[in-house]
Each structure stands twice: as C-alpha cells, then as structure tokens.
Amino acid sequence: MKNNVSLDFTISRSESLSIISNLLNDNWNFLVTNSSNKSQNDLGYNSFDIIGQEFKNVVIILDKNVIIKNNDLCFDNDFSQLSQLIYQNMTRARDNLHIIIEDNPSLFKYISEIIDFYS
C-alpha cells in the first residue's frame, strides 16, 4: 500500500473540507478520528462505527491537536486512544489512503519522512 498513500497540507478546516468534498465525489470515504467535530461527522464515518469494515479509498484529517510524543501520535491533551483510532482508520483502506495534515507543519514533516522512507 506504500505507493497508494498520499498526503496534503492545509492551513484551515475549510480547505481540508473542500479537499474531502472533492474526494467524496470520487468514491472516497472520510473517516473521522475525533467525534467532537460535527462538521466532520456530517461528511464521514466515526471511528467507532466502522470497526471491522473496509473501504476502497479512505481519507483522514490529522490537525494541529495531534502531536508526536515518544514516537507515537497523541492529542495535545494526551488522549491515549488516538494512535489506536488513527491506526484503525488507516487500516480500513483496501487500496488508497489520503492523509490531510491540517495546520501542523511538524506533523506533516514527520509523516512525509515516513512515507518517503517506505516509498
């Protein structure tokens, strides 16, 4: 799957949602890691609702609240399940995974380096 992972950097939620809307029109599924954002849930599936399901194309958002701590992803308020939720959402993709990094340059650099390493 390493050749089927794509990455975008956005600076605003509206920019992220615009990309997602375009992808939804091309048969992508938006998987929401955090259920607290109503505008995201209106477009996508909540992590807890998709356990055991797979989708051909998956898009997720990782925003400025996601930090890297001890080589693990967590919310800046240390939500311990985040890495498991992200893993769950990423592994729902059968063919293609698109990650949108929103307003988080250090996370974008970190994930870009991982993708480059495995490409």
N, C-alpha and C positions, 0 to 999 in steps of 0.2 A: 504494500500500500504506500510505500515511501514516495513513489512518483506521483501519487494521487492526492497529496496533501498540498493545499495552497493556503496562503497567508495574506491578509490585508491589514494595514494600519489605518485607523480612522481617528479623528480628533473629537468627534461628537457622537452622541447617541443617534441623532437624526441621520448622520452619514452612515452609521452602522445599519440602521433600519432600512435605509434606501438600498444598500447592497443586499440585505436579506430579502427585501421585497422582490428585487430582480431575480435572485436565486430561487425564490419560491415559485416564480413564474416558469422556471426551468426544471421543475420537479425536484427541488431540494427540500429537505426537512430541517427546520430550525429547532434545535434542542436547547432549552433554557436550563442553565445550571442553577440559577437562583430564582425562586418563585416570587420574590418580593417585587419584581418589576412588572406591573400589569401590562404595559405596552409590549413587553417581550412575550408574555404568556398568550396574548391575543394572536400572536403570529406563530407560536411554536408549541412544542410539547414540553411539559415539565419533566425533569429528570426522573422523578419518582413514578411517573405514569408510563414510562417506556421500558421498564425493566424486562429483559428478555426479548425485546423486539429488535429488528434490524431494518435499516433503510439504505437504499442505494446511495444517496447523497446526503451528507449531514453538514450543517453549518452551525458553529457555536460562536459566542462572544466571550472574550475574557477582557474585563475592563480594568480601570485604574485601582479597583479594590482588591485585585489579585496580586499577591506578592510572592517572591521566591524566598523561602526560608529553609535552610538546611537541604537544598536541592529538591524541595517539594513546593508545590503550589498551595497557597492558602489565602484566605481573605485577610485583609489587614487587621481585622478584629479576631483573627485566629480561629475561623470556623473550620474545625478539624475534618469535616467530611468533604471539603471542597475537592481535594485531589481525587477522591473516590468518585465524586459526581462527574468531574471532568473526564476521568478515565472511562466511566460508564458511557458518557455521551460520545466520546471519540470512538469507542469500540462498537457503537451502533452502526457505523458506516461500513457498508459492504464494499463500495467502490471508491468513493471520493469523500474527502474531509476538507472543509474550508474553515479556517480559524480566523476570526476577526479580533484583532487586538485593538482595544479602544482606549486611547489617551493614556498609554502605558509604554513609553519607549524602551524602558529596561526589559520589560517582559517580551516585547517584540524582538529585541536583540537576542535574548536568551533562547526563545523558541526558534528564531531564524537560524541560529547556530546549530540547534539540534536537527532541524530539517536538513540543513546543508550537510551536516556530518553523515546523515543516513541516505543522502541522495547520490 
